[in-house]
Amino acid sequence: MVSDNEAGQKPLLLLIGSSARRGREFILRSVTARYRLWLLQPAAVTWEGPYVVGNTVVDNTDHDALVAAAREVAAEHEVAGVFCYDEGLVWPAASVSVALGLPGNSPEAIAACRDKNATRVALAQAGVPQPGSIGVYDLAGALAAAEEIGYPVVVKPRGLAGSMGVKLARDPGEVEAAYAAATAITYPGVPVFDMSVLVEEYVDGPEISVDAVFHDGRFVPLAVAHKQVGFDPFFEETGHVVDATDPLLTDPELLEALERAHKALGFHTGVTHTEFRLGSRGPRLLEVNARLGGDMIPYLGHLASGVDIALAAADVAAGRVPDTTPQHRRTAAVAFLYPERDTRVDEIVVHEERFTPHIHDAIAMTDPGAVLRLPPRGYIARYGRVIAVADSPEEAKAALANPTDLVELTGTPVEVDA
């Protein structure tokens, strides 16, 4: 085998899954500036074409099949690392990195992040501040757990992410509805557990996420995103604000919780997206996701500080030291647009002529004919996205005060049960 690197080419990474273009293309655009990508996924190449040098069609949720396919690529090409940012695929991707002797974490460490109950157990043993949590097998168990914890409680699926199926419950009737919502939703590649639901203590205060890079026994927080949520009692994520001067980036209590949590889970290489509530008793860790943040958060971080978080993730996957030096200090924010009710999309118009100086971009996030259903009938039912960049959080938020003026939806209401 001729070394690709010896032939003067960029190092090759195995890309496990590509996900949706509108939310993830920025990752491939960044990473391919330094690396070549070989895509492994069940479908043929579509939008990823300009970013990949090869592909293998394989069920990438099947650990054994994925490892076998990866070995075939490695037999013909020098592979520098395994790169994955899809929540449902980070576990099988870890099996590939271990099988090929490449940088990364053990499948057991990734499984402990994927399984929210395993996360709770590991963090409790390490003394990391977190909400009280009880795993349940059925509705009766959920009701008993809520009584034990005390209302209000949060009811959430054990294996999902992105706030899908997560609901606040203030009384037994709401627990019943929340349990039904939590057990009704699935995601490709995510395991289904017998004990499939967690009932947890509700922590007051704002919610944040921290995207941080881990490499060679050290870590650097790269972006703190302040989350906006809607559709109470659900926790649908409607926007985020990332400030490169955020004091939480150097907050000792938050950083200690990050370090202790990742050590407890055995995670040491890569970028994670860790969520916290800033409660009256200090930060409480909600979950650790073994991947880049979603909702364009790494892109917001790049716009805010100049640190390319997606490229940092690729670098550590290849065993390289990432560049985490800020180039500037600004604020980037995103607003996601939802219909007022369940809607079939007729047309979406982006009014670029209405952009103010702080508007970075705005796009439609779905196509005509799509049916958007609001929680609990559907999740992430977004028709548009607007990003602003400014010198301060106040300016960025002001620029997003009327995002529906920039991305206009024309739709037809649909019946709830249709």
C-alpha positions in Angstrom: 0.0 0.0 0.0 1.4 3.4 -1.0 1.0 5.9 1.8 -1.5 8.6 0.9 0.5 11.1 3.0 3.7 10.1 1.3 2.0 10.8 -2.0 1.6 14.4 -0.9 -2.2 14.2 -0.2 -4.0 15.5 2.8 -4.7 12.9 5.6 -7.7 10.8 5.2 -10.5 10.6 7.7 -13.3 8.0 7.7 -16.6 10.0 8.0 -19.3 8.0 9.7 -22.6 9.4 8.4 -23.2 12.9 7.0 -26.6 13.9 8.4 -28.7 16.8 7.0 -27.1 19.3 4.6 -28.7 22.4 6.0 -27.4 21.9 9.5 -24.1 20.1 8.8 -22.6 21.2 5.6 -20.5 23.8 7.3 -18.6 21.0 9.1 -17.5 19.3 5.9 -16.6 22.7 4.4 -14.2 23.3 7.3 -12.8 19.9 7.6 -12.0 19.4 3.9 -9.7 22.3 4.0 -7.2 20.1 5.9 -8.4 16.5 5.4 -9.8 14.1 2.8 -13.0 12.3 3.7 -14.2 8.8 3.0 -17.9 8.5 3.7 -19.5 5.4 5.2 -23.3 5.4 5.3 -26.3 3.3 4.1 -27.2 5.7 1.2 -25.2 6.7 -1.9 -23.5 10.1 -2.0 -25.7 13.1 -2.7 -24.9 16.6 -1.3 -21.7 15.3 0.2 -20.2 14.7 -3.3 -17.9 17.8 -3.4 -16.5 17.0 0.0 -15.6 13.3 -0.2 -13.0 11.4 -2.1 -14.7 8.1 -1.8 -17.6 6.3 -0.1 -18.8 2.9 1.1 -22.5 2.0 1.3 -22.9 0.2 4.6 -25.3 0.0 7.5 -23.3 2.3 9.8 -25.5 1.4 12.9 -24.1 -2.1 12.7 -20.8 -2.2 14.5 -19.5 -5.3 12.9 -20.5 -4.4 9.4 -19.1 -0.9 9.8 -15.7 -2.2 11.2 -15.5 -4.6 8.3 -16.1 -1.8 5.7 -13.6 0.5 7.5 -11.0 -2.3 7.3 -11.5 -2.6 3.6 -10.8 1.2 3.2 -7.8 1.0 5.5 -6.4 -1.9 3.4 -6.2 0.4 0.4 -5.5 3.8 2.0 -3.7 5.2 5.0 -6.4 6.3 7.4 -5.5 9.0 9.9 -8.7 8.9 12.0 -12.4 8.4 12.4 -14.7 11.4 12.3 -18.4 11.4 13.4 -20.8 14.1 14.6 -24.1 12.2 14.4 -25.7 11.4 17.7 -26.9 8.0 16.6 -23.5 6.9 15.1 -20.9 8.0 17.6 -21.0 4.6 19.4 -20.4 2.5 16.3 -17.8 5.0 15.1 -15.9 4.4 18.4 -15.8 0.7 17.5 -14.1 1.6 14.2 -11.4 3.8 15.8 -10.6 1.0 18.3 -10.5 -1.7 15.7 -8.2 0.3 13.5 -6.0 1.5 16.4 -6.8 5.1 15.7 -7.2 8.0 18.1 -10.5 8.1 20.0 -12.4 6.8 23.0 -13.5 3.3 23.9 -17.0 2.2 22.8 -17.8 1.8 26.5 -17.1 5.5 27.2 -19.2 6.6 24.2 -22.0 4.3 25.3 -21.9 5.8 28.8 -22.5 9.2 27.2 -25.2 7.9 24.9 -27.1 6.3 27.8 -28.3 9.0 30.0 -28.9 6.6 32.9 -25.3 5.4 32.7 -24.2 9.0 32.6 -26.1 9.7 35.8 -24.6 6.7 37.6 -21.0 7.6 36.6 -21.4 11.3 37.5 -23.0 10.4 40.9 -20.0 8.2 41.7 -17.7 11.0 40.8 -19.6 13.6 42.8 -20.5 15.8 39.9 -23.4 18.1 40.7 -26.5 17.0 38.7 -30.3 16.7 39.0 -31.7 13.8 41.0 -32.7 11.1 38.5 -34.7 7.8 38.6 -35.0 5.4 35.7 -38.4 3.8 35.2 -39.9 1.0 33.2 -43.5 2.0 33.0 -46.0 4.8 33.9 -46.5 3.5 37.4 -42.8 3.8 38.0 -42.8 7.3 36.6 -45.6 8.4 38.9 -43.8 6.9 41.9 -40.5 8.5 40.9 -42.2 11.9 40.6 -43.7 11.6 44.0 -40.3 10.6 45.5 -38.4 13.5 43.7 -41.1 16.1 44.2 -42.9 18.2 41.6 -42.2 19.7 39.2 -40.1 17.0 37.5 -38.6 16.5 34.0 -39.5 13.4 32.1 -37.1 12.5 29.3 -36.2 9.6 27.0 -33.1 7.7 28.2 -31.3 7.6 24.8 -32.3 10.7 22.8 -30.8 14.2 22.5 -31.7 17.7 21.2 -34.5 17.9 23.9 -36.7 15.5 21.8 -39.4 14.1 24.0 -38.3 16.0 27.1 -41.2 17.5 29.0 -41.9 19.3 32.3 -44.5 17.7 34.5 -46.1 19.6 37.4 -48.6 17.0 38.6 -49.5 13.3 38.0 -51.7 14.1 35.0 -48.8 15.8 33.3 -46.5 12.9 34.2 -48.8 10.6 32.3 -48.7 12.9 29.2 -45.0 13.4 29.5 -44.4 9.6 29.8 -46.4 9.0 26.7 -44.4 11.7 24.8 -41.1 10.3 26.0 -41.9 6.7 24.9 -43.4 7.7 21.5 -40.3 9.0 19.9 -37.3 7.2 18.4 -34.2 8.1 16.5 -32.2 6.1 13.9 -29.2 4.3 15.5 -30.3 5.0 19.1 -30.8 1.9 21.2 -34.1 1.2 22.8 -33.9 0.4 26.5 -36.2 -1.7 28.6 -35.9 1.1 31.2 -36.5 3.8 28.6 -37.5 6.9 30.6 -35.8 9.0 33.3 -37.7 11.1 35.8 -35.5 13.9 37.0 -35.5 16.8 39.4 -36.3 20.1 37.8 -33.4 22.6 38.1 -34.3 26.2 37.9 -32.3 28.8 36.0 -31.1 29.2 32.4 -29.8 26.4 30.3 -26.4 26.5 28.6 -24.2 24.1 26.6 -20.4 23.9 26.4 -18.6 22.6 23.3 -15.1 21.7 24.5 -12.2 19.9 22.9 -10.3 17.1 24.8 -6.8 16.0 23.7 -3.8 14.5 25.5 -5.2 14.8 29.0 -6.3 18.5 28.7 -9.4 20.2 27.5 -10.4 23.7 26.3 -13.9 25.1 26.3 -14.5 26.6 22.9 -18.1 27.8 22.9 -20.8 28.5 25.6 -24.2 28.6 24.1 -27.1 30.2 26.0 -30.2 28.3 24.9 -33.7 29.7 24.2 -36.5 27.2 24.5 -40.2 27.3 23.7 -43.4 25.2 23.5 -43.8 24.9 27.3 -44.0 22.3 28.9 -41.6 20.9 26.3 -38.1 22.2 25.9 -37.9 22.7 22.2 -34.7 24.6 21.3 -35.6 27.8 19.4 -32.3 29.6 19.5 -28.8 30.0 20.9 -26.4 32.9 21.7 -22.6 32.4 21.8 -20.5 35.2 23.2 -16.7 34.9 22.8 -16.2 37.0 26.0 -18.6 34.8 28.1 -17.2 34.6 31.6 -18.4 31.0 31.8 -15.6 30.0 29.5 -13.3 30.5 32.5 -15.7 29.7 35.4 -13.9 27.4 37.9 -17.0 25.6 39.1 -18.2 24.9 35.5 -14.7 23.8 34.3 -14.3 21.5 37.3 -17.6 19.8 36.6 -16.6 19.4 32.9 -13.3 17.8 33.8 -14.7 15.5 36.5 -17.6 14.4 34.3 -15.4 13.4 31.4 -13.0 11.6 33.5 -15.8 9.7 35.1 -17.2 8.7 31.7 -13.7 7.8 30.3 -13.9 10.4 27.6 -10.5 11.8 26.6 -10.3 12.5 22.9 -12.7 14.6 20.8 -15.2 17.4 21.1 -18.2 17.1 23.4 -21.4 19.0 23.8 -22.3 19.2 27.5 -25.5 20.7 28.8 -26.0 22.5 32.1 -28.6 24.3 34.1 -27.3 27.3 36.0 -29.5 26.8 39.1 -29.7 28.7 42.3 -27.3 26.2 43.8 -24.8 26.4 41.0 -24.4 24.6 37.7 -26.0 21.2 37.4 -24.9 18.9 34.6 -27.8 17.6 32.5 -26.0 15.5 29.9 -22.8 14.9 28.0 -23.1 14.3 24.2 -20.0 12.7 22.6 -20.1 14.9 19.5 -20.1 18.4 18.1 -23.1 20.5 19.2 -26.1 20.7 16.9 -28.2 23.7 16.0 -25.2 25.4 14.3 -23.5 26.0 17.7 -20.0 25.1 16.4 -20.5 27.5 13.5 -21.7 30.2 15.9 -18.5 29.6 18.0 -16.4 30.0 14.9 -18.1 33.3 14.0 -17.8 34.6 17.5 -14.2 33.7 18.3 -12.6 32.6 15.0 -11.8 29.1 16.5 -13.0 26.5 14.0 -14.6 23.9 16.4 -15.4 21.5 13.6 -11.8 21.5 12.4 -10.6 21.1 16.0 -12.8 17.9 16.2 -11.2 16.6 13.0 -7.7 17.4 14.3 -8.0 15.4 17.5 -9.6 12.6 15.5 -6.4 12.5 13.5 -4.2 12.8 16.6 -3.2 16.4 16.0 -3.2 19.2 18.5 -6.1 21.6 17.7 -5.7 25.3 17.3 -7.8 26.9 20.0 -6.5 30.4 19.9 -9.3 33.0 19.6 -8.9 35.4 16.6 -11.5 37.9 17.7 -14.2 38.3 20.3 -17.8 38.9 19.0 -21.3 37.4 19.6 -23.1 35.1 17.2 -26.8 34.1 17.7 -29.3 31.9 15.8 -33.1 31.9 15.8 -35.1 29.0 14.5 -38.5 29.7 13.1 -41.5 27.5 13.7 -45.1 27.7 12.4 -47.8 28.8 14.7 -49.6 25.5 14.3 -49.2 22.2 12.5 -48.7 23.3 8.9 -48.1 22.0 5.4 -45.5 24.2 3.7 -46.6 25.9 0.5 -43.7 28.4 0.1 -40.8 29.9 2.0 -39.3 33.2 1.0 -36.1 34.6 2.3 -36.1 38.4 2.1 -32.5 39.3 1.7 -33.5 42.9 1.0 -34.6 43.2 4.6 -31.3 42.2 6.1 -29.8 44.6 8.6 -26.0 45.0 9.0 -25.8 42.4 11.8 -27.6 39.6 9.9 -25.1 37.1 8.8 -27.5 34.8 6.8 -31.0 33.4 6.7 -32.2 30.2 5.0 -35.3 28.0 4.6 -34.9 24.8 6.5 -37.5 22.7 4.7 -39.1 22.4 1.3 -42.6 23.0 -0.1 -44.9 20.1 0.7 -43.3 19.3 4.0 -45.6 18.9 7.0 -44.4 20.6 10.2 -45.9 19.3 13.4 -45.3 20.9 16.7 -44.6 19.0 20.0 -45.6 16.4 21.0 -46.8 15.4 17.5 -43.4 16.4 16.1 -40.1 17.9 17.0 -37.6 20.3 15.4 -40.4 21.5 13.0 -38.4 24.4 11.7 -39.1 26.3 8.5 -36.3 28.8 8.8 -33.1 29.9 10.4 -31.5 33.3 10.9 -28.0 34.0 12.2 -26.7 37.3 13.5 -23.2 38.5 14.3 -22.5 41.6 16.4 -20.1 43.0 18.9 -22.3 42.2 21.9 -25.1 39.8 22.9 -27.5 42.7 23.1 -26.8 43.8 19.5 -27.1 40.2 18.3 -30.4 39.6 20.1 -31.7 42.9 18.8 -30.9 41.9 15.2 -33.0 38.7 15.7 -36.0 40.6 17.3 -38.2 40.0 14.2 -36.8 37.0 12.3 -40.1 36.1 10.7 -39.8 39.3 8.7 -36.7 37.8 7.1 -37.9 34.3 6.4 -41.6 34.2 5.5 -43.7 31.1 5.5 -46.9 30.5 3.5 -48.6 27.4 4.6 -51.8 25.4 4.9 -53.0 24.4 8.4 -53.3 20.6 8.9 -55.5 18.8 11.3 -53.8 17.5 14.5 -54.7 13.9 13.7 -54.3 14.1 9.9 
